[in-house]
Amino acid sequence: MTAAPRVAILQTGVPPAELVDRFGLYDAMFARLLGDGFATQTFDVQAGVLPEDPSAFAGMVITGSSAGVYDDLPWIAPFADFLRAARGRTKLAGICFGHQIMAQAFGGQVIKSPKGWGLGLHEYAVQARAPWMDGASSIRVPAVHQDQIVTLPPDARVLAGSAFAPYGMVDYVGGTAMSIQLHPEFSPEFVAALVTTRFGTRLTAAEIDAALASLTAPNDTARVAGWIGRFLAG
């Protein structure tokens, strides 16, 4: 019997404390997203805990975080160094902050976008297809971000995006790294709870209502989960 591929969950943040009991930590969300076909191991990146040997894993998933890649935090620069050293030794899949820190580490630029917050269900048009994708022309997946990639690394390719987030999903030359700004690991219920508990003072009531209303529409989180799983296993 073939052993399940080992995947390292590089946890770079935690949800708000008041939501943890109900929804769990990010590593649990990713374990649910990937399903039983993978064996996951969590590493606390903010505490400086990282895999000693990236090649011991079929892949590594970099989670979201409330931090910005440009923040002067003691763990961010060493983590970028780690990602540069790990690239090519295992598959790298970045989500939201993971998407941004990979781009920054590999030669791109990330800023706090003047476009403001992207919240709710966002739609990206597919512009190119990697081998682990299917024939979908667009995807609709929850978004929770203000930071954005504004300059791509030189060897990155846009797979999908929108007018709001042009560099929303990318892969890299060599086929061992991909990332997405959206949150396929977030359930609509979690995003709704996050919006209502954390954004009341940052957004207008109309903006919050629009974000919540969008979350009731059908989404493509299962499809994108399949993409990420095929990427990691392939």
N, C-alpha and C positions, 0 to 999 in steps of 0.2 A: 504494500500500500504506500503510495506517494505521500510524503509529509506535506502539510500545508506550508505555503511560502511564509517565511518570517518577515514581518514588517515592523519597523521601528516607528512609533508615534512620537515625534519630537514636539512636546507640548510647550508652547511658548506663552500661554496665558490660561486663565480660568474664567468661567462665566461669573456674573455677579453672584455674591454669596446667597442672596435670597432666592435664586433660581436653581441652585445646585441640587437640593434635595429632590426637586421635581424632575429635572432634566439630566442630571449627571454632569461630569466634567467632559472636556472636549475629547479626551482619549476614548471615553465610552461611546461618545457619538460617532467617532470614526470606526470603532470596532463594529458598531451596529451597521454603519454605512458599508463597510467592506464585507461583512457577513462571515459565516463560519468557514469559508474557504481560506482564511488567512489566520496565522498565529501572530498576535500583536504584543509588543513590549513597549512600555511607556518610559520616556526620558524627560526629566524636568529641566528644560533648557534654561529657564531663569535661574535655577540653582547651580548652573554650570555642569549638569550631568548630561553627557553625550556618549554615544556608542564609541567604544575604543576601536572597533574594527567595522567600518561601514559595510565592507564586503561580506560580513557575516549575515547580512539581511538582503532579501530580494529587493527591498525598497524601503524608503523612508518617507513618511508623510509629515510635513511641517504645518502645524495648526495655525489658527487665527490667534490674535492677541489684541489687547487694548493698547499696547505700545505702538509707537511709530518707528520705522526703521531708522529714522533720523534722530531719535531720542538719545540723549547722552546717558545711557544705561550700561552698567559694566558688563552685561552678558551679550550685548548685540554685536559688537565688533568681533569678539572671539567666535560667535556663532557664524558670522559671515565667513570668517577664515575657515571654520570647519566645513561649511558647505562647499567652498571652493576646493578644499582638499578631498571631499567625499565625491565630488562630481566625477562620473565615469567609473566609480568603484561600486555603485549601486544605483538603483532608480530613485529619483527625487521627484516628489509630488507636493507642490505647495498650494495652500488654500488661504486666501485673503492675505493676512500678514505673511504667510509662507510664500505666496505669489510675489509679494513686494520685496521681501528680504532676498529671495533668489535673484530677482532682477537687479537689485542693488549690488549684491555680491558678485554678479557676473558681468557688471559693467554698465548697467542702466541707471536710471534716476527715478526716485519716488518722492512725491511732495504731498502735503495736505492740500487737497484740491479746492480751488475757489468755486467749483461747481456745487460744493456742499455735500450733504449726506445722501448716499444711495441706500434706501431702505425699502423692504418689501420684496415682492417678486419682480425680478428684472429679466428682460429678454435679450439674449445675444444672438446675432446672426452668425452662422458658421461661414467662415471665409476660406478655410483650408481644412483638409482631413488628414489626420494621422492614422496609422494602421489600426489602432485600438478604438477608433471611433466608428460609428455607424453612419447611415445616410441622412441623419436629421439635418434640416436646413436651419434650424434655430433651436435654442434651449431656453427654458424659463426656470430659474433657480433663485432661492432667496439671496438677498444682498444685505449686508450691514457694513458699510465702509464710507469713509471720507477720503482717506489717502488713496492715491492712484499712481501707477507707473506713468511717467510722462516721456521718458526716453527708454527705448528698448535696448537691451544688450545687443551687441553686434551680431551674435549668432542665434538670436531668437526669431521666431516666426509667429505671427498672429494666427491663431486658429479660429477665434470668435471674439466678438465685441459688439459694442453699441455706440451710439452718439455720446452717451454719458461716459462710457468706459471703453475707449477704442482698443485698448490693449487688455481686454478682459480675460482672454485665455491664450496661452502661448505654449510652444514647445521649443526645444533647443536642438541645434545640430548635433547629431550623434544618437538622438533618440532615447537618451537616458534621463531626461528631465522635462517636466511639464508643470504648469501651474494655472490656477484659475482664481479670479478675484471673487467669485461667488462662493456661497456656502452650501454645497450639497449635503453636508452633514447636519445642517440645522433643519429641524422640523418647522412647519409654519407656526405651530403652537409656541415653540421656543422663541421664534422671531417676534411674534405678537407680544409675548410676555416681556421680551427685552425692550421692545419699542415703548410699551406702556409704562414700564418701570424706570427706564433710563433716559428717555428722550423728551419728557414732558416740558423741560425748561429749555431745550435746544431747538425745538421745532414748533410751528404753529399747530393749532388743533386740526386745521385742514390738511396739513402735511401728514400728521399722524393718522388721520382717518383714511387718507389715500393709501398709505403704506399698509394699514391693516386690511383694507378692502382688497388690495392686490393679492394678499395671501390666501384668499378664499378660492382663487382660480386654480385650475390644474397646473401641476408643475412637472419638471423633468429631473427631479433629484435621483430617481431610480436609474434613469438612463445614464446620467453623468456618473453615478456610482459604478455602473457597469464599465464605463470608459476608464475610470481610474483603476478599477480592479484588473481590467485586461492590460492596462499599461504596466501595473506593478508585477503582474504574473508573467507577462510576456518577455 
